Amino acid sequence: MASPRVRGYALALLLWLGLGLALCVLWGDSAAGRVRAAFEQDVRILHRVLSQRAEQHDAVLAGLVALERAGVGTPTLASFAESMRAQYPQVAALERCTGTALVGCALLAGVGFDPPDRLQETVLEALGQASAARRRVLSSAVPVFALVESDGGETAFVLWIDAARFAALSEFTQPDSSFSLSGAGGGGVFYRLEPRRSPSALEAGLLPRFSLQKPLGSASQPFGLEAARQLRFADLPLGGMAVLLAAGAVLALLLTRFLFGVRQARLERQAAEQALQRERARAEGTVRAVSDALLTWDLGGRVTLANPAAGALLGFEAASLVGRPLAQVLRLQATLGQQPLSDYLGSFRRDPVPTELPEGTTLLDARGQARLVEGSLSPLTDEQGRVAGGVLTLRDLGPFRKRMLEALEHSERRLREHEALLAHAGRMGTLSEIAAGIAHELNQPLTAILSHAQASLRLLEEEDADLERVRRSLQSSADQARRAAQILERLRAHVARQPLRREPVDLRQVVENVRVLTEHELRERGVRLETELGGEGLEVLGDAIQIEQVLHNLLRNALEALGGVEPERRRVRVRAWREGREVRLEVRDYGPGIAPEVLPQLFNPFVSGKAGGMGLGLSLSQTLAQGMGGALEGGNAPGGGACFTLRLPARIAEEHVRP
């Protein structure tokens, strides 16, 4: 089935074809009318010329008769006749007939003219009638006729007329016209002029033929003039008609296309308007749903749009805000100075660029209550890009601030609890290392106390006891006891017994907890922490606090090692992966590495490569790892820096180890 566009084009062509044909018919009829009018004009001119020539014939005969009556001689008559013949080419000859029977005729003019015998006989018969009336003698066989006139006596004159010269039609007619002269009363056609171009059969069958008959205005020569003309295709503006049809067809197609384009444009405009309405409805719905207050105003400073959040924040109905001056509904103040922000808004009107409201801005609502807000000002432009107003967004920071403070307090509380657990675990491990590392220090004062006590007993058993020596020995024992007490006093703060627990621990969470604990220090030292914790199976069996203590010690050591390196090398990489029945946690820095002399005794207590270090951190970490069934290994990494690997038993499905 043809499309509507094709059907429209076809209908337009059909309508134009009908209209074009009607226009062509009218145009052709107009052209035919002009041809007919020209034809009739030619016939009228020819009729008038022929009538004048007929009157000239009568005048010539009348002049001869008048001269005859005046008694002029033959030479004068001949001279007059020759002058008339020279003046009127159609006059073939002039004869003067005399005698009783008017049978003796002599040529006055037209020497050499030999009238046809039959026509001569007819003339003689007319002369023999001795009538004064002017008569015409016609012959259909030859294109000559004669006029006979008597003076009423024994003299008569004969005027021979050449019919072809008499008509002389070619001077006044078109080549497509035919003309004929016929005698009155059925005398027959004695002269005919056919068209020089014969019409075709198609022209004769389709086009009209014009004809006209008129008698000459002479009583003595009442000839009938008949003219005819066949209309030809050349007379019609066929080229113009073809151009009209072609141009009309093109115009019809263009007009149809234009109408289709107008219709399509109207449909597209309607679709665009509908889409715009949908977008506008969607935008209005979005604006209404936004929790932030939104206000727009025009160049006159009047509110043009306010969403429900703006009405709730300002203390008005949202619909009542539209049309009101912005300064009437919006009262902003700076918190510190309590000064109006009119100058601030005025500068935005003078130079409308996107601007954030200053910190500490407060809003006074319709009830006079102050609200801490934040927001921004932005210019509102029209479709030409010119500033048409402004847009203000406001957010009430009261609820937001309350939620943020609650979340911050909760996070800080959890962080403090976690740090307390880590600190306790550190103290426990440190106590174990200190107890193992300083046993010789406690053993020395105890041994000294024992020795001095025994010496004092021996001195007292003597008869002459040296009390001064006993006193000095006891004083030394007291000093050593005080030293031991000081050592024990330092240890007492770290002493707290707790059974070892082994439970499932996710190393990803451990790494995240330690990252949070060291985030501030990482940022201050400019160290980037990189973690690679991809894959599954990173759960181990152990004590989460002790694992965090080990990772915390390793990370702190790495941070201290990176203190003197270039900023681009200040990074620590933490990786975790599963290998068989173990999960390995690797901490690598890109610092100077471990000194060669320290490597053999890296995990020994009180051995440290740092100035002022106690040398207990790695020893404690190794002890904790071994206590959970794992191990801690360390050394220098290829390419520089230190690398430590914590190996812990992996948690296997359905496996559960109770403490």
C-alpha positions, 0 to 999 in steps of 0.5 A, spaced: 500 500 500 502 506 498 504 511 503 500 517 505 506 521 502 505 518 495 498 518 495 498 526 496 503 527 491 499 523 486 492 526 488 496 533 487 498 531 480 491 529 478 488 535 481 493 539 477 492 535 471 485 537 471 486 544 472 492 545 467 488 542 462 482 547 463 487 552 463 490 550 457 483 550 454 482 557 456 489 559 453 487 555 447 480 558 446 483 565 447 489 564 442 483 562 437 479 568 438 485 572 437 486 568 430 479 569 428 479 576 430 485 577 426 482 573 420 475 577 420 479 584 421 483 582 414 476 580 411 473 587 413 479 590 410 479 586 403 472 587 403 473 595 404 478 595 398 474 591 393 468 595 394 473 601 393 475 598 387 468 597 384 466 604 385 473 606 382 470 602 376 464 606 376 467 612 376 471 611 370 465 609 366 462 615 368 468 619 366 468 616 359 460 618 358 461 625 361 467 626 356 463 623 350 457 627 352 462 633 352 464 632 345 471 631 346 475 627 341 477 620 341 484 622 342 482 625 349 478 619 350 484 615 349 488 619 353 483 619 359 483 611 358 490 610 358 491 614 364 485 610 368 488 604 366 495 606 369 492 608 375 488 602 376 492 596 374 486 591 375 483 595 368 485 591 363 482 595 357 477 600 355 473 600 348 468 605 345 463 602 341 459 606 336 454 605 330 446 604 330 447 597 333 453 599 337 457 593 334 463 597 332 468 597 338 475 600 338 480 600 344 481 606 347 486 603 352 490 596 353 493 595 346 494 588 345 488 586 350 484 580 346 478 578 350 475 571 350 471 570 344 465 567 348 465 573 353 466 578 347 460 575 344 456 576 351 458 583 351 456 585 344 449 582 346 449 586 352 451 592 347 445 590 342 440 591 347 441 599 347 440 600 354 443 605 358 443 601 364 450 599 367 451 592 366 456 587 368 458 581 364 461 575 367 465 569 365 467 563 370 472 560 365 477 566 365 478 571 370 476 577 366 469 580 367 466 587 363 462 593 365 458 596 359 455 603 360 451 607 354 451 614 354 443 613 352 445 614 344 449 611 339 455 610 344 457 605 349 463 604 353 466 597 355 471 596 361 475 590 361 477 588 368 482 583 370 479 579 376 486 577 379 488 584 379 482 586 382 482 582 388 489 582 389 488 578 395 495 577 397 496 584 399 491 583 405 490 576 407 494 571 411 497 565 407 493 560 411 486 564 409 482 562 402 478 567 399 473 567 393 469 572 389 462 569 386 457 573 382 450 575 385 444 570 384 448 564 383 453 567 378 458 562 380 465 563 383 469 567 378 475 567 382 478 563 388 485 564 392 487 558 396 491 558 402 499 557 401 499 552 406 494 546 406 492 544 413 493 537 416 488 532 417 489 532 424 488 540 424 482 539 420 479 534 424 481 537 431 481 545 430 475 549 428 475 553 421 473 560 421 469 563 415 465 569 413 461 572 407 460 579 405 457 582 399 461 588 395 458 595 396 457 596 389 450 596 386 453 595 379 458 589 381 454 586 387 460 580 388 460 576 394 466 575 398 467 569 401 473 567 406 475 561 410 481 560 415 483 553 418 486 554 425 493 550 425 497 548 431 502 553 430 497 558 432 496 555 439 501 556 444 503 549 445 510 550 447 507 555 453 502 550 454 507 545 455 511 549 460 505 551 464 503 544 465 510 542 467 511 548 471 505 547 474 506 540 475 513 542 479 509 547 482 504 542 485 509 537 487 513 543 491 507 545 494 505 538 496 511 537 499 511 544 502 504 542 505 507 535 507 513 539 510 508 544 514 504 538 516 510 534 518 513 540 522 506 541 525 506 534 528 514 535 530 512 541 533 506 538 537 511 532 539 516 537 541 511 540 545 508 534 548 516 532 550 517 539 553 511 538 557 513 531 559 520 534 561 517 540 564 512 535 568 518 531 570 523 537 572 517 540 576 516 533 580 524 532 581 524 540 583 518 538 588 522 531 590 528 535 592 530 535 599 534 542 598 530 548 598 530 551 591 528 558 589 528 562 582 527 569 581 527 574 575 531 580 574 526 584 578 528 580 584 521 577 584 520 569 586 518 565 580 519 558 583 519 555 590 519 548 591 516 545 597 522 544 601 523 552 600 516 553 603 518 549 609 525 552 610 522 559 610 516 558 613 511 559 608 507 556 603 511 554 597 505 557 592 505 563 596 512 565 595 511 566 587 511 573 585 513 576 592 520 580 592 526 576 594 528 580 599 521 580 603 522 572 604 529 571 604 533 573 610 540 571 610 545 573 616 553 571 617 553 568 623 560 571 626 558 578 625 550 578 625 550 582 618 545 582 613 548 579 606 544 584 602 551 586 599 553 579 598 546 578 594 547 585 591 554 583 588 551 577 585 546 581 581 551 585 579 556 580 577 552 573 576 557 568 577 556 561 580 557 563 588 557 559 594 554 562 600 559 563 606 560 558 611 556 560 617 550 563 614 544 563 618 537 563 615 531 567 619 525 564 617 518 567 618 517 565 625 524 569 626 528 562 628 535 562 626 537 556 622 544 554 620 544 553 612 549 552 606 547 553 599 549 556 592 547 562 588 547 561 580 545 565 574 539 563 570 539 564 563 534 564 557 534 561 551 539 566 548 544 565 553 542 572 557 541 572 564 534 572 566 535 571 574 538 567 579 537 560 582 538 559 590 539 552 593 539 552 601 540 546 605 538 546 613 545 543 616 541 542 623 539 535 622 545 533 617 550 536 623 546 532 628 547 526 624 554 527 623 556 529 630 552 522 632 556 518 627 563 521 629 561 520 636 560 513 635 566 512 630 570 515 636 567 511 641 569 504 637 576 507 635 577 508 643 575 501 645 579 498 639 585 502 641 584 500 648 584 492 646 590 493 642 593 497 647 592 491 652 594 486 648 600 490 647 601 491 654 600 483 655 605 481 650 610 487 652 610 484 659 612 477 657 618 480 653 620 484 658 619 478 663 624 474 659 628 480 657 630 483 664 630 476 668 637 477 669 636 484 672 631 481 677 636 476 678 642 480 680 638 484 685 635 478 688 642 474 688 645 481 692 640 481 697 641 474 699 649 475 699 648 481 704 643 477 708 647 471 709 654 476 710 650 479 716 648 473 719 655 471 719 657 477 722 652 477 728 654 470 730 661 473 731 662 475 739 665 481 737 660 483 731 662 489 727 655 492 727 657 497 722 659 492 717 652 489 718 649 496 717 652 497 711 651 490 708 643 491 710 643 497 707 646 494 701 640 489 701 635 494 702 638 498 696 637 492 691 630 490 694 628 497 692 631 496 685 627 490 684 621 493 687 622 499 682 622 493 676 616 490 679 613 496 679 614 498 672 611 491 670 605 491 675 602 496 670 602 491 664 600 485 668 593 482 667 592 475 665 587 472 660 587 465 656 589 465 649 583 465 644 583 462 637 577 464 633 576 465 626 578 472 624 578 475 617 584 478 615 581 484 610 577 487 616 584 486 620 587 490 615 582 495 615 582 496 622 589 498 622 589 502 616 584 506 620 588 507 626 594 509 622 590 513 617 592 520 621 600 518 621 600 516 614 597 522 612 602 526 616 608 522 614 606 523 607 606 515 606 601 512 601 598 505 603 597 500 598 593 494 599 592 487 595 587 483 598 583 480 593 581 473 592 577 468 597 580 464 603 583 470 607 580 467 614 585 465 619 584 462 626 587 466 632 586 472 636 584 478 632 587 483 637 594 480 637 594 479 630 592 487 629 598 488 634 603 484 630 600 488 624 600 495 627 608 494 630 610 492 623 606 498 620 609 503 625 616 500 623 615 501 616 613 508 617 619 510 621 623 507 616 620 511 611 622 518 614 628 519 611 627 517 603 624 521 597 617 522 597 615 518 591 618 512 595 614 513 601 609 507 600 607 501 604 604 495 600 600 490 604 598 483 601 594 477 603 594 471 600 592 463 601 598 458 600 596 451 602 593 451 609 596 457 611 594 465 610 600 469 609 600 477 610 606 481 607 608 488 609 613 491 605 616 498 605 621 502 600 625 504 605 633 503 606 632 496 609 635 492 615 642 493 616 646 487 615 649 486 622 642 486 625 639 481 620 642 475 624 638 477 631 632 481 628 627 478 633 632 478 639 629 482 645 633 489 646 636 489 639 634 495 635 636 498 628 633 505 631 636 510 635 633 510 642 629 503 640 627 498 645 628 492 641 622 489 643 617 490 638 619 485 633 620 480 639 613 481 642 610 480 635 614 474 633 612 471 640 604 473 639 605 469 632 608 463 635 602 463 640 597 463 635 600 457 631 604 461 626 610 465 625 613 471 623 619 472 618 623 478 616 628 480 611 630 485 606 626 485 599 629 485 592 630 492 590 630 495 597 626 496 603 624 491 608 619 485 608 616 481 613 611 476 612 606 473 618 604 466 617 597 464 620 593 457 620 588 458 615 581 457 617 578 450 614 570 449 613 567 446 619 573 447 623 573 450 630 578 450 635 575 452 642 580 456 647 
